[in-house]
Amino acid sequence: MKFLHLADLHLGKRVNGFDMLEDQRFILEQILTLCEKHGVEAVVIAGDIYDTPVPPAAACTLLDWFLTQLAARRIPVLAVSGNHDSAERLDFASSLLAEQNVHIAGRFTGCPKQVVLNDRHGPIEFTLLPFVRAATVRHYLPDADITDYDSAVGAALAVCEPAAPRRVLVAHQMVVSGVCPPQLSGSETAPLTVGTVDSIDAARFAGFCYAALGHIHRAQRVGIDAVRYAGAPLCYHLDECGMQKSVTLVRVGKRGVEKIEPLPLTPRRAMRHLTGPLAKLTAHPTDTEDYIWATLTDPTPLPDAMAQLRAAYPNAMRLDYLPQGEVAHPLDMTQAVRGKPFVELFQDFFTKMNGRPLTVEETVAVKRLREEASKSE
């Protein structure tokens, strides 16, 4: 069986005020073309289907169109909710949709949804685990030993009764390989406490031949090739400029995964980062319809700089200044703290407020409070 692994569509997303729906429609049309070209037999969507829990009507219409197109091609869909989605809204009419081979797992209610599809080698089981928090799993599995996100996901998967020797997991979580976090992008709202209580060890997925993950916007493997983030299909932030976006084609054979192949996507408009004096950037513009993030190196801010930039590049999204000779600073404060453990963030804040670092005893106390707080989530 060949299936396509997608994630983090974020339908309805706006980037610096720009509505991305036309770009998203363009990329979904391209994905449908790839399905036909490669003989795709199923499509997996690993969460963050929408950008917000209450998406705009146009985003719902776009998803309806995409699912209808897949159903018309008789391509089964296996999808889970992400942390941006409303699990309850995604579950609406899920039983009716399942009759059309569109299987959506919105809420976790005690056991992940399991869907069995068949190919010429026999059954393949897709285990659909929506985004869960430790408190959610603890509510439905009160007897399980749950102390953090990792043990919560372990408990949720432990209740599954395998129905096929070839098993594929679809999940939307922060997954790490040992102590190594995935590479993040600026467009994610991934937990800042990577590597602590909010993370799940990829070793939890040892019983699956492939783990189709969502949550991280850079396509990448987590420890091994068969545990993988598909990444977002479009660029949504400055640090994704120039990044080759893709969807992942997975071929499962008689004994498991035989081939994993990223299929490149071409956006309707590229996202580019330009650096230099305003006069130089606007003198001879090229590919003027692209989305532009500009860093101006002029010594002082210029009046109507954005208006001048948009005269050359109508889709200029944002500009900032970095005069020549100055040290670059993160464009967003979130970039400066992204990926830092909670205790280190608290340490930085405490030092700034009090003029001294935490003592060893205070550091231990902060760690203990963080662990206790996570148990009540």
C-alpha positions as CSV (number, residue, x, y, z in Angstrom):
1,M,0.0,0.0,0.0
2,K,1.1,3.5,-0.8
3,F,-0.2,6.3,1.4
4,L,0.5,10.0,1.6
5,H,1.5,11.5,5.0
6,L,0.3,15.1,5.4
7,A,0.2,17.3,8.5
8,D,-0.3,20.9,9.8
9,L,-2.5,22.2,7.0
10,H,-3.6,25.1,9.2
11,L,-6.5,25.9,6.9
12,G,-7.7,29.5,7.5
13,K,-4.3,30.7,8.7
14,R,-3.3,34.3,8.2
15,V,0.4,35.3,8.1
16,N,1.1,38.9,9.0
17,G,-2.5,39.8,8.0
18,F,-2.4,37.9,4.6
19,D,-5.1,35.4,4.1
20,M,-3.5,32.1,2.9
21,L,-6.6,30.3,1.8
22,E,-5.9,30.7,-2.0
23,D,-2.3,29.4,-1.4
24,Q,-3.7,26.5,0.6
25,R,-6.2,25.6,-2.1
26,F,-3.4,25.7,-4.6
27,I,-1.3,23.3,-2.6
28,L,-4.2,21.0,-1.9
29,E,-4.8,20.8,-5.7
30,Q,-1.2,19.9,-6.1
31,I,-1.5,17.1,-3.5
32,L,-4.5,15.7,-5.4
33,T,-2.3,15.6,-8.5
34,L,0.4,13.8,-6.6
35,C,-2.2,11.3,-5.4
36,E,-3.1,10.5,-9.0
37,K,0.5,10.5,-10.3
38,H,1.8,8.1,-7.6
39,G,-1.3,5.8,-7.3
40,V,-1.8,6.8,-3.6
41,E,-4.2,4.4,-1.8
42,A,-4.8,6.4,1.4
43,V,-4.1,9.9,2.8
44,V,-3.1,10.5,6.4
45,I,-3.5,13.9,8.0
46,A,-1.7,14.1,11.3
47,G,-3.5,17.0,13.0
48,D,-3.7,20.8,12.9
49,I,-6.2,20.6,10.0
50,Y,-7.4,24.1,10.9
51,D,-5.4,27.0,12.3
52,T,-8.0,27.8,15.1
53,P,-10.6,25.9,17.1
54,V,-13.3,28.0,15.4
55,P,-12.1,28.3,11.8
56,P,-13.6,30.7,9.3
57,A,-16.4,29.4,7.1
58,A,-14.1,29.6,4.0
59,A,-11.6,27.2,5.7
60,C,-14.4,24.7,6.5
61,T,-15.5,24.9,2.8
62,L,-12.0,24.2,1.7
63,L,-11.7,21.1,3.9
64,D,-15.1,19.9,2.6
65,W,-13.9,20.3,-1.0
66,F,-10.6,18.5,-0.3
67,L,-12.2,15.5,1.5
68,T,-14.9,15.3,-1.3
69,Q,-12.2,15.2,-3.9
70,L,-10.4,12.4,-2.2
71,A,-13.6,10.5,-1.6
72,A,-14.5,10.8,-5.3
73,R,-11.1,9.2,-6.1
74,R,-11.9,6.4,-3.6
75,I,-8.9,7.3,-1.5
76,P,-9.5,6.7,2.2
77,V,-8.6,9.4,4.6
78,L,-7.2,8.9,8.1
79,A,-7.0,12.1,10.2
80,V,-6.6,13.2,13.8
81,S,-7.1,16.5,15.6
82,G,-4.2,18.7,16.6
83,N,-3.7,21.2,19.4
84,H,-5.0,24.0,17.1
85,D,-8.2,22.0,16.2
86,S,-11.5,21.8,18.1
87,A,-11.7,18.0,18.7
88,E,-15.5,18.2,19.2
89,R,-16.1,20.0,15.9
90,L,-13.9,17.6,13.9
91,D,-15.9,14.7,15.4
92,F,-19.2,16.1,13.9
93,A,-20.7,13.6,11.5
94,S,-17.7,11.3,11.9
95,S,-19.8,8.2,11.7
96,L,-21.4,9.3,8.5
97,L,-18.0,10.3,7.0
98,A,-16.5,6.9,8.0
99,E,-19.1,5.3,5.6
100,Q,-17.3,7.2,2.9
101,N,-13.9,6.0,4.1
102,V,-13.1,9.4,5.7
103,H,-12.0,8.5,9.2
104,I,-11.5,11.4,11.6
105,A,-10.5,11.0,15.3
106,G,-11.3,14.3,17.0
107,R,-11.6,13.4,20.7
108,F,-9.8,10.9,22.8
109,T,-12.4,8.9,24.7
110,G,-10.4,6.2,26.3
111,C,-9.0,4.3,23.3
112,P,-7.5,5.5,20.0
113,K,-9.7,4.8,17.0
114,Q,-8.4,1.8,14.9
115,V,-9.1,1.5,11.2
116,V,-8.1,-1.5,9.1
117,L,-7.5,-1.2,5.4
118,N,-6.5,-4.0,3.1
119,D,-4.0,-4.3,0.3
120,R,-2.8,-7.3,-1.7
121,H,-0.7,-8.5,1.3
122,G,-3.6,-8.4,3.8
123,P,-4.7,-5.9,6.5
124,I,-3.0,-2.7,7.6
125,E,-4.1,-1.2,10.8
126,F,-4.1,2.6,11.3
127,T,-4.2,3.7,14.9
128,L,-5.6,7.3,15.2
129,L,-4.4,9.1,18.3
130,P,-5.6,12.7,18.4
131,F,-3.7,15.4,20.4
132,V,-4.0,14.5,24.1
133,R,-2.9,16.0,27.3
134,A,-2.0,14.0,30.4
135,A,-5.1,15.1,32.2
136,T,-7.3,13.9,29.3
137,V,-5.9,10.4,29.4
138,R,-5.9,10.3,33.2
139,H,-9.6,11.1,33.1
140,Y,-10.5,8.1,30.9
141,L,-7.8,5.8,32.3
142,P,-7.8,6.6,36.1
143,D,-6.0,3.3,37.0
144,A,-3.1,4.0,34.7
145,D,0.3,5.2,36.1
146,I,0.4,8.6,34.4
147,T,2.9,11.2,35.6
148,D,3.6,13.2,32.4
149,Y,2.8,13.3,28.6
150,D,5.1,10.4,27.8
151,S,3.4,8.0,30.2
152,A,0.0,9.3,29.1
153,V,0.6,8.5,25.5
154,G,2.1,5.1,26.6
155,A,-1.1,4.4,28.6
156,A,-3.3,5.5,25.7
157,L,-1.6,3.2,23.2
158,A,-1.4,0.3,25.7
159,V,-5.2,-0.2,25.6
160,C,-5.1,-0.8,21.8
161,E,-5.6,-4.4,20.7
162,P,-3.6,-4.9,17.6
163,A,-5.8,-6.3,14.7
164,A,-3.1,-6.6,12.1
165,P,0.7,-7.3,12.0
166,R,1.4,-4.2,10.0
167,R,0.5,-1.1,12.1
168,V,0.7,2.6,11.3
169,L,0.3,5.3,14.0
170,V,-1.1,8.7,13.3
171,A,-0.4,11.2,16.1
172,H,0.0,14.9,16.8
173,Q,2.4,15.4,19.7
174,M,5.9,16.7,20.6
175,V,8.0,13.6,20.0
176,V,11.7,13.4,20.8
177,S,14.4,10.8,20.3
178,G,16.1,10.3,23.6
179,V,17.1,13.8,24.7
180,C,17.2,15.2,21.1
181,P,14.3,17.5,20.3
182,P,13.1,18.0,16.7
183,Q,14.1,21.1,14.7
184,L,11.4,23.7,15.3
185,S,10.2,26.5,13.1
186,G,9.0,30.0,14.0
187,S,5.4,29.3,12.9
188,E,4.8,26.6,15.5
189,T,3.2,27.0,18.9
190,A,5.0,23.9,20.1
191,P,5.7,23.7,23.8
192,L,8.7,25.7,25.0
193,T,9.5,22.9,27.4
194,V,10.9,20.6,24.8
195,G,12.7,17.6,26.4
196,T,10.7,17.7,29.7
197,V,7.3,16.7,30.7
198,D,5.6,17.8,27.5
199,S,7.5,15.4,25.3
200,I,7.0,11.8,24.2
201,D,9.9,9.5,23.6
202,A,9.8,8.0,20.1
203,A,10.5,4.6,21.7
204,R,6.8,4.5,22.7
205,F,6.1,3.7,19.0
206,A,8.2,0.6,18.8
207,G,5.2,-1.6,17.9
208,F,4.4,0.4,14.7
209,C,6.0,0.0,11.3
210,Y,5.5,3.7,10.7
211,A,4.5,6.7,12.9
212,A,3.0,9.6,10.9
213,L,3.5,12.7,13.1
214,G,2.2,16.2,13.1
215,H,2.9,19.3,15.2
216,I,6.4,20.3,13.9
217,H,6.5,22.3,10.7
218,R,9.9,21.1,9.4
219,A,9.8,17.7,7.7
220,Q,12.2,15.4,9.5
221,R,12.8,12.0,11.0
222,V,12.8,11.5,14.8
223,G,15.5,9.0,15.6
224,I,14.7,6.6,12.8
225,D,13.2,7.0,9.3
226,A,9.9,5.3,10.3
227,V,9.1,7.9,12.9
228,R,8.6,11.1,10.9
229,Y,7.1,14.6,10.8
230,A,5.6,15.4,7.4
231,G,6.0,19.2,8.2
232,A,3.6,21.9,7.1
233,P,3.0,22.0,3.3
234,L,3.5,25.8,3.1
235,C,6.0,28.3,4.6
236,Y,4.4,30.3,7.5
237,H,7.4,32.1,9.0
238,L,10.6,33.9,8.1
239,D,12.8,31.1,9.2
240,E,11.0,28.8,6.7
241,C,11.9,31.0,3.7
242,G,13.7,28.9,1.1
243,M,12.7,25.7,2.8
244,Q,11.6,22.9,0.4
245,K,8.2,21.9,1.6
246,S,6.9,18.4,0.8
247,V,4.5,15.6,1.6
248,T,5.7,12.1,2.4
249,L,4.9,9.1,0.3
250,V,5.1,5.9,2.3
251,R,5.1,2.4,0.8
252,V,4.2,-0.5,3.1
253,G,5.0,-3.9,1.8
254,K,4.5,-7.4,3.1
255,R,6.9,-7.0,6.1
256,G,6.5,-3.3,6.8
257,V,7.8,-0.1,5.4
258,E,9.7,-0.5,2.1
259,K,10.2,3.1,1.0
260,I,9.8,6.6,2.4
261,E,9.9,9.4,-0.2
262,P,9.4,13.1,0.2
263,L,7.4,14.6,-2.7
264,P,8.3,18.3,-3.2
265,L,5.6,20.9,-3.3
266,T,5.7,24.2,-5.3
267,P,3.8,27.1,-3.6
268,R,1.6,29.5,-5.5
269,R,3.9,32.3,-4.2
270,A,7.4,31.7,-2.7
271,M,8.3,33.3,0.6
272,R,11.6,35.2,0.5
273,H,13.7,37.1,2.9
274,L,15.5,40.1,1.4
275,T,18.3,42.1,3.2
276,G,19.8,45.4,2.1
277,P,19.2,49.1,1.8
278,L,15.6,49.9,0.7
279,A,16.7,51.7,-2.5
280,K,18.7,48.6,-3.6
281,L,15.8,46.2,-2.8
282,T,13.3,48.2,-4.8
283,A,15.6,49.2,-7.7
284,H,15.3,46.0,-9.8
285,P,12.6,43.8,-8.2
286,T,12.3,40.2,-9.4
287,D,9.5,37.7,-8.9
288,T,7.3,40.5,-7.6
289,E,4.3,38.4,-6.6
290,D,6.3,36.5,-3.9
291,Y,5.7,37.0,-0.2
292,I,8.6,39.2,1.0
293,W,10.1,39.6,4.5
294,A,12.6,42.5,4.3
295,T,15.4,43.4,6.7
296,L,16.5,46.9,5.8
297,T,20.1,47.9,6.5
298,D,19.6,51.6,6.2
299,P,21.2,53.5,9.1
300,T,17.9,55.0,10.2
301,P,14.2,54.1,9.7
302,L,12.8,55.5,6.5
303,P,9.4,57.2,6.1
304,D,6.8,55.1,4.2
305,A,9.3,52.3,3.9
306,M,6.6,49.6,3.7
307,A,4.7,51.6,1.1
308,Q,7.8,51.9,-1.1
309,L,8.5,48.2,-0.6
310,R,5.0,47.2,-1.6
311,A,5.2,49.4,-4.7
312,A,7.9,47.0,-5.9
313,Y,6.5,43.8,-4.1
314,P,2.7,44.0,-3.6
315,N,2.8,41.0,-1.3
316,A,5.5,42.4,1.1
317,M,4.5,41.0,4.5
318,R,6.9,42.5,7.0
319,L,10.0,44.6,7.4
320,D,12.5,45.3,10.2
321,Y,15.8,47.1,10.5
322,L,19.3,45.9,11.0
323,P,21.7,48.8,10.4
324,Q,25.0,47.8,9.1
325,G,27.4,47.0,11.9
326,E,24.8,46.1,14.5
327,V,24.3,42.6,15.9
328,A,21.3,40.7,14.7
329,H,18.6,40.1,17.2
330,P,15.7,37.6,17.0
331,L,12.8,39.0,15.0
332,D,10.4,37.7,17.7
333,M,10.9,37.3,21.5
334,T,9.6,33.7,21.1
335,Q,12.6,32.9,18.9
336,A,14.9,33.7,21.8
337,V,13.2,31.3,24.2
338,R,12.0,28.6,21.8
339,G,13.3,25.2,22.8
340,K,14.5,26.2,26.3
341,P,13.4,24.0,29.2
342,F,11.0,25.5,31.6
343,V,13.5,25.6,34.5
344,E,16.0,27.5,32.3
345,L,13.3,30.0,31.3
346,F,12.4,30.6,34.9
347,Q,16.1,30.9,35.8
348,D,16.6,33.7,33.2
349,F,13.5,35.5,34.5
350,F,14.4,35.2,38.1
351,T,18.0,36.4,37.4
352,K,16.7,39.4,35.5
353,M,14.2,40.3,38.3
354,N,16.4,39.7,41.3
355,G,20.0,40.3,40.1
356,R,21.1,36.8,41.1
357,P,20.7,33.2,39.8
358,L,18.6,30.6,41.6
359,T,20.3,28.6,44.3
360,V,20.6,24.8,43.9
361,E,17.7,24.4,46.5
362,E,15.5,26.9,44.6
363,T,16.2,25.1,41.3
364,V,15.1,21.8,42.7
365,A,12.0,23.4,44.2
366,V,11.1,24.9,40.7
367,K,11.5,21.5,39.1
368,R,9.3,19.9,41.7
369,L,6.6,22.5,41.3
370,R,6.6,22.1,37.5
371,E,6.2,18.4,37.8
372,E,3.3,18.8,40.3
373,A,1.6,21.3,38.0
374,S,1.9,18.9,35.0
375,K,0.1,16.2,36.9
376,S,-2.9,18.4,37.4
377,E,-3.2,19.4,33.7
